[in-house]
Amino acid sequence: MSVRPFQGHHPKSGQRVMIDPTAVVIGDVELGDDVSVWPMTVIRGDMHRIRIGSRTSVQDGSVLHITHAGPYNPEGYPLHIGDDVTIGHKALLHGCTVGNRVLVGMGATIMDGAVVEDNVIIAAGCLVPPGKVLKSGYLYVGSPARQARPLTEKEMNYFTYTAANYVKLKDQHLSEWGRPID
């Protein structure tokens, strides 16, 4: 595992956080309670901040990064992810804002300045272009992402189910490791 500071910013984590030994977490990163970071994930807060809410799982091979402040983008874009978010395998989130209770499908990409409101499903392989806003309560598909249909009640209930399931799985891994990794 590689959790390391960068230019005076040390990654911080809440209680009962699991970071897989093969994951990399760098710089100005804060992980909420019960976050799980799975194998081969990179969370790189080296030029801006990354904040990840409670009970969020970042699955295998995902890359989370920011957009630095500079002459073409004076403020840059931090990466903010809410509570109860499930980020599927090999997803790429870059300088965007993701609300609470969101499912980011496997291989999806969310670009700079995009905003994903609460209660959204982003299909596998979806591309959310820079600056796009995904409205609450819908399934989004395609490249570029387009609103496909309203979410069903079953899908709306799935967000907290899957978040709790990953907390349970994370706790099983931690019990075998013997303690949370700091």
C-alpha positions in Angstrom: 0.0 0.0 0.0 1.2 3.5 -0.7 -0.4 6.2 1.2 1.9 9.2 1.1 2.0 13.0 1.6 2.7 15.5 -1.2 3.9 19.0 -0.5 2.7 19.0 3.1 -0.7 17.5 2.4 -1.2 14.2 4.2 -4.1 11.8 3.2 -6.7 11.6 6.0 -9.2 8.9 6.7 -12.2 8.4 8.9 -13.0 5.4 11.0 -12.9 1.8 9.7 -11.4 2.8 6.3 -9.9 0.0 4.1 -7.2 0.8 1.6 -6.0 -2.2 -0.3 -2.2 -2.7 -0.1 -2.0 -2.3 -3.9 -3.8 1.0 -4.0 -2.1 4.4 -4.1 -3.5 7.5 -2.2 -1.5 10.7 -2.5 -1.7 14.2 -1.1 -4.7 16.3 -0.2 -7.2 13.4 0.1 -9.9 12.9 2.8 -11.8 9.6 3.1 -15.0 9.4 5.2 -16.0 6.6 7.6 -16.3 3.1 6.1 -14.8 4.0 2.8 -13.2 1.1 0.9 -10.5 1.5 -1.7 -10.0 -1.7 -3.7 -7.0 -3.2 -5.5 -5.0 -1.2 -8.0 -6.9 2.1 -7.4 -5.2 5.5 -7.7 -6.5 8.5 -5.8 -4.1 11.4 -6.5 -4.7 14.7 -4.8 -1.4 16.2 -5.7 -2.5 19.5 -7.2 -6.0 20.0 -5.7 -8.2 18.3 -3.1 -10.1 15.1 -3.2 -13.0 14.5 -0.7 -14.8 11.1 -0.5 -17.9 10.7 1.7 -18.8 7.9 4.0 -19.7 4.4 2.9 -18.3 5.0 -0.6 -16.5 2.2 -2.4 -13.8 2.9 -5.0 -13.4 -0.4 -6.9 -10.5 -2.1 -8.6 -8.5 -0.2 -11.1 -10.3 3.1 -10.7 -8.4 6.4 -11.1 -9.5 9.5 -9.2 -7.7 12.8 -10.0 -8.2 16.6 -10.1 -7.7 19.5 -12.4 -5.0 21.9 -11.3 -5.5 25.7 -11.1 -3.6 27.4 -14.0 -3.9 30.0 -16.7 -6.5 28.0 -18.6 -8.6 27.2 -15.5 -7.8 29.7 -12.7 -9.7 27.8 -9.9 -9.0 24.3 -11.1 -11.5 21.5 -10.2 -11.3 19.5 -7.0 -12.9 16.1 -6.9 -15.8 15.7 -4.5 -17.7 12.5 -4.0 -20.6 12.1 -1.6 -21.9 9.4 0.7 -23.1 5.9 -0.3 -21.5 6.1 -3.7 -20.4 2.9 -5.5 -17.7 3.5 -8.1 -17.4 0.5 -10.4 -14.2 -1.2 -11.6 -11.9 0.9 -13.8 -13.9 4.1 -13.6 -12.2 7.4 -14.2 -13.3 10.5 -12.2 -11.5 13.7 -13.0 -12.1 17.1 -11.3 -15.9 16.5 -11.0 -18.6 16.6 -8.3 -20.6 13.4 -7.5 -23.5 13.7 -5.1 -24.9 11.1 -2.6 -26.3 7.7 -3.6 -24.8 7.4 -7.0 -23.7 4.3 -8.9 -20.9 4.9 -11.3 -20.8 2.0 -13.7 -17.7 0.0 -14.7 -15.4 1.8 -17.0 -17.4 5.1 -16.9 -15.6 8.4 -17.2 -16.7 11.6 -15.6 -14.8 14.7 -16.8 -13.7 18.1 -15.4 -16.4 20.3 -14.0 -19.2 17.8 -14.5 -21.8 17.6 -11.7 -23.7 14.4 -10.9 -26.6 15.2 -8.6 -27.9 12.8 -5.9 -29.6 9.5 -6.8 -28.1 8.9 -10.3 -27.0 5.7 -12.1 -24.3 6.2 -14.7 -24.2 3.1 -17.0 -21.0 1.1 -17.6 -18.8 2.7 -20.2 -20.6 6.1 -20.1 -18.7 9.3 -20.8 -19.9 12.4 -18.9 -18.3 15.3 -20.8 -16.8 18.4 -19.1 -19.3 20.7 -17.4 -22.3 18.4 -18.0 -24.9 18.2 -15.2 -26.7 14.9 -14.6 -30.0 15.5 -12.9 -31.2 13.6 -9.9 -33.4 10.5 -10.3 -32.3 9.3 -13.7 -30.3 6.6 -15.5 -27.7 8.0 -17.9 -26.2 6.0 -20.7 -23.9 6.4 -23.7 -20.9 8.5 -24.9 -21.6 11.3 -24.4 -24.0 10.6 -21.5 -27.7 11.1 -22.2 -30.7 10.8 -19.9 -32.3 7.4 -20.6 -35.2 7.2 -18.1 -36.3 7.9 -14.6 -35.0 5.4 -11.9 -37.4 2.9 -10.5 -38.2 2.6 -6.8 -36.2 -0.6 -6.7 -33.2 1.2 -8.3 -33.5 4.1 -5.8 -33.4 1.6 -2.9 -30.3 -0.1 -4.4 -28.0 2.8 -3.6 -28.0 2.2 0.2 -28.1 -1.6 -0.3 -25.0 -1.7 -2.4 -23.2 0.8 -0.1 -24.0 -1.3 2.9 -22.9 -4.5 1.1 -19.5 -3.0 0.4 -19.2 -1.8 4.0 -19.9 -5.4 5.1 -17.4 -6.8 2.6 -14.8 -4.2 3.6 -15.3 -5.2 7.3 -14.7 -8.9 6.4 -11.4 -8.0 4.7 -10.3 -5.9 7.6 -11.1 -8.7 10.1 -8.8 -11.0 8.1 -6.1 -8.3 8.0 -6.4 -7.7 11.7 -7.0 -4.0 11.7 -7.9 -1.0 9.5 -5.0 0.5 7.6 -4.1 4.0 8.5 
